[in-house]
Amino acid sequence: MVNKKGIFNKASSRVITYGEVMSRLNEISKNAGTDVANYNRKLKNAAGDYVSAFEFSTQELGAKLGRLLSDLGIKYTTAYDSIKSTAGRLEIADADRARADELFDMWISWVIVEPRITGNAELDAKWQRDVSKTR
C-alpha cells in the first residue's frame, strides 16, 4: 500500500518558500557582525562581462551565502581578487540570473527583511510562494 500522506509530507519538506529565503538572509545578516555582503546586478567578471553576484568580505559569509544558493539550486562560481584575499564574489550562472535577481536584488547584509502581516492577502501570500523545489 502506498503511503500518499508520507510521500506528500516528504515532498513538501523539500520546498523552499520566499519567506524561508528571507529568513535565512536575516540569519546571515544578524550573525555577520562587522562582515559585509551585498548582492549586485552589475559587476564585471574576469572576462569583462556584466554578471549578478554576491560580494562578501569574509570566506565564512561567502560560505553561508553559497549554501543558500546551493539549496535553491542556483549555480554560481566563486571568484577572489587575489590568492591571499578573504573577500570575493559568488557569480551567478547566466541560466539562474533572472531568478537570483528577483530574490536577492538590493540585499545588503546590514538590512533585515521581516515579514509583515498586512491584511492584504496578495502581499502576505508573497512570503508563502515557492521559489525552489529540491530533488
RAKA-V460137 format. One record per backbone hydrogen bond with DSSP energy under -0.5 kcal/mol. NH is the residue of the N-H (numbers start at 1). CO is the residue of the C=O. E is the energy in kcal/mol with one decimal. If there is no record, write none. Layout:
((NH;CO;E) (NH;CO;E))
This chain:
((4;2;-1.3) (7;3;-2.1) (8;4;-2.6) (9;5;-2.7) (10;6;-2.3) (11;7;-2.4) (12;8;-2.8) (13;9;-1.5) (14;11;-1.4) (15;12;-1.2) (16;132;-2.9) (17;15;-0.5) (18;129;-2.4) (19;127;-2.0) (21;17;-2.1) (22;18;-2.4) (23;19;-2.3) (24;20;-2.4) (25;21;-2.3) (26;22;-2.3) (27;23;-2.2) (28;24;-2.2) (29;25;-2.5) (30;26;-3.0) (31;27;-1.9) (32;29;-1.1) (35;32;-2.3) (38;55;-2.1) (39;107;-2.6) (40;53;-3.0) (43;51;-2.3) (45;49;-2.6) (48;45;-1.8) (51;43;-3.2) (53;40;-2.6) (54;90;-1.7) (55;38;-3.2) (55;53;-0.5) (56;88;-2.5) (57;36;-1.7) (62;58;-2.0) (63;59;-2.5) (64;60;-2.0) (65;61;-2.2) (66;62;-2.3) (67;63;-2.2) (68;64;-1.7) (69;65;-2.4) (70;66;-2.5) (71;67;-2.5) (72;68;-1.5) (73;69;-0.6) (73;70;-1.1) (74;69;-2.6) (75;73;-0.6) (77;91;-2.4) (79;89;-2.7) (81;87;-0.7) (85;82;-0.8) (88;56;-2.0) (89;79;-2.7) (90;54;-2.5) (91;77;-3.1) (91;89;-0.7) (92;52;-2.8) (93;75;-2.6) (96;93;-1.2) (97;93;-0.6) (97;94;-0.9) (100;96;-2.3) (101;97;-2.9) (102;98;-2.0) (103;99;-1.9) (104;100;-3.0) (105;101;-1.7) (107;104;-2.6) (109;37;-3.1) (111;108;-2.2) (114;112;-0.7) (118;116;-1.0) (121;119;-0.8) (124;120;-2.6) (125;121;-2.2) (126;122;-0.8) (126;123;-0.5) (127;123;-0.6) (127;124;-0.9) (128;125;-1.3) (129;125;-0.9) (129;126;-0.6) (131;16;-2.9) (132;16;-1.5) (134;14;-2.2))
